[in-house]
Amino acid sequence: MQEKTSPSPEPAGSEGSGGSSGAAGNGPVKPVIPAAAAKRANASVIGMIIALVVSIAAFLPIILMNPLPKSDGYRPDIDVAAVSRNATDVAGFTPVAPETGNSFRPNYARWEAGTGNGVPTWEVGYLTPKESFIGLVQTRNANPTWLLQQTRNAPVTGSRNAGGQEWELRDTGKGEKSMVLDYRGTTVVLSGEAQLDEFAALADAVVESLESNPAVTVSPSPAAAP
């Protein structure tokens, strides 16, 4: 008869179990940067900072020597009175040159021959004290079609006294408005989106200029030959 033997258990401290428990007990591996590499990285960052400081120091004197302009933009030097005198001969009348001091700043003054619509005009543009705009147009050849074009087809909404004269007030209802005056042989139209008080101030100066100039006379048409 053969003797039955049972398999003996593995020792508690065997290599397999020991390896597993050892691996489970270790944390994540942290990369280690060599000292030389870390030194080179720090040197690169410091170099960039130094270069930035040098660039700022180089451009700072240039900026300080060229300060930003304190003005609110380019302002053309327009002598309305001088342009008006030059246009008198071709216009056939003395165009208005309102005296507004420094409150209304002209940004153009010109004589338009009216080759497109047959209505020669004197035109001046003004920037108002409240930084809006009013355009002045004067002619002695006004007609209803031309007047509608100048006033943007705005209906007559009333009148306003300025300079002792009754100006016709037209308003589009969208901010654009016009004041129209027929006086001393010419028609003057002021148009823009400015406030009515600014319109009135400019209109006062326009009437004063009109009254200081010779009135425009229209020569009667020659009688037809019998």
C-alpha positions, 0 to 999 in steps of 0.5 A: 500500500502506498502512503498518501501525502498532502501537498505542503503549503507555500511559505508565507514569505514567498517571492511572488507575494512579496513582489506584489505587495512591494509593487503596491506599496510604491508611489508614482515616480517623480521625474528628476531634472538634472541640476545642469538642465534646471540651471539652463532653464532658469538662465533662459527665463532670466534672459528673456526678462532682461531683454524685455526690460532693455526694450522698454528702456529703449522705447520709453524715451521716444514715447516721452519725447513725443507726447500724444496731441492734446487737441481733439483732431485736425482743425482746418484753418478756413478764412470764410471772409477771405474766400467770400471776397474771392467768390464775390465777382463770380457769384454776382453778390457778396456771399455771407461770412458770419462772424461767430468768433471761436464758437462755430468752427468752419471746416470748408468754404467754397463756391459751387458753380451748379453745373449739375442742377443749374443753381450756383451756391455759396457753401460753408460747413460749421462745427457747432460748440456741441460738436454737431454740424450745420451746413450753410447754403446761399443762392440767388437762384433758388427754386422749389425743387432745389429747396426740397433737395437742400432740406431733404424733402422735410415738411414745414413745421413752423418758424423761428425768429433769429436776427430779427427775421422769421426763418422757415423751420423744416424738420424731417423727424429723424434729427435732420432739420433746416432753417430757410430765409429769403432775404435781401435777394438771396435764399439761405438754408441752414441744415444739420442735426444740431440743436435749435439753439445752435441753429438760432445762434448761427442764424443771428450771425447770418442775418448780421452778415446779410445786412452788412452786404449790399442787397442783391438786385435782380435786373428786370427782364427786357420787354419783348419786341412788338 
